[in-house]
């Protein structure tokens, strides 16, 4: 059944929710102090925090440890701030029968941490 014009579909809602999760995650955690000693705890904290939100089925966070190592060696305090270029995050949101796979990942050629929808599917 097709949604009437102007009506918000389950697909619309699932896509919106996925975008909100990525945007909130990105802006909440970038700037967080991180070092090679704390990167695993930060990864876990991000995953657990985002997974608490409504309709989140799964969260997978990768933080580029080489980039953390490089920047922590640039100052005497041996830590740096989490930046978009260190992140690769996958979020799966399921709203009713619609599942959205979304991701934020740094794109070298664009020099930008791009957020995108990777897959939308209808579940049974």
Secondary structure, 3 states (H helix, E strand, C coil): CCCCCCCCCHHHHHHHHHHHHHHHHHHHHCCCEECCCCHHHHHHHHHHHHHCCCCEEEEEEEECHHHHHHHHCCCCCCCEECCHHHEEEEEEEEECCEEEEEEEEEECCCCEEEEEEEEEEECC
